Amino acid sequence: MKKEMKKDLAIAVDLGATNLRVGVVSKNGKILKQFITETPKIKNQPSFLIKTIIVLINSILESYDKKRILGIGVAVPSPIDSKKGEMTSPPNLPYKKVAIVKPLKKYFSLPVFLSNDCSAAVLAEKYFGAGRKSSNFIYLTISSGIGSGIIADNHLLSGHNNSTGEVGHFIVDTIYNLPCQCQKGYGHWEAYCSGNNMPIFLKTWLKSEKIKNNYAVKTSKDIFDLAKNKDKNILNFLKQIGKINDARGVSNIIVAYNPEKIIMGGSVVLNNQAFIIPEIKKNIDKFLSPPKIIISPLKENACLLGAATLVFFK
Ligand SMILES: [Zn+2]
């Protein structure tokens, strides 16, 4: 008689504002295979996004027997409605409501779990990363946007609408008053220090400092490239970023949650640690004893592995 196959794998979907990754992950946190593509962004047409996710999952299932799959975990850059299994008003994607759980469940007949990407990532740190021995820690990402996941007293904080940890929308400035992409307010952290918005803040800052803007800066990478070439104005700008923004945001996190560690991830941090981490350490308030501020050992895989933890540990 044929032995029944053991269910030991999870399909993980990391839906980022820039890239969409789908992988198959083992119980000990190994990514066995993955596919990556640009995140589809056709305004108000999320059906193409769902179709793309289905295509990528099917590509995985060509090499892994579906009988081994426990379920599908999806991490999204957005608040979620966990009852309906939808992402709601993702600030960096051109959609309002997107049903995720229902269409995937229907197509694959597998359990589907949905989470905000930072809540997923902090779980990945808890099970596979730098949070394994800690009961109080934060995962903080600075990438296209800024967000956090919070483990407090060994529990994942989720909040009334599963929307805790949206620290990118902390108010950190009342001088430049930049509008946030969320369209819900001004002076939000994300409007200054996220990868998407740093170039906009640079323009405003140069103007206020009366520095002629001769810079052809389109992305945050352009800004860090200029800093690596020791451009004086840009280095001063990054000090400003460190002082009034990253450190203010991080200081607020520390007094709100009293973490033992802040584990940092996201492409802006991972690619530019030397320009970001020392400035934060230098500028944080010391009302509480400062936590350890470290780089995620899971690096760019934190959200994908987090999506897998939704399947394995929920
Ligand atoms: Zn905002």
Residues whose N, C-alpha, C, O or C-beta is under 5 A from the ligand:
A	BS01	ZN	G168 H169 C180 C182 H188
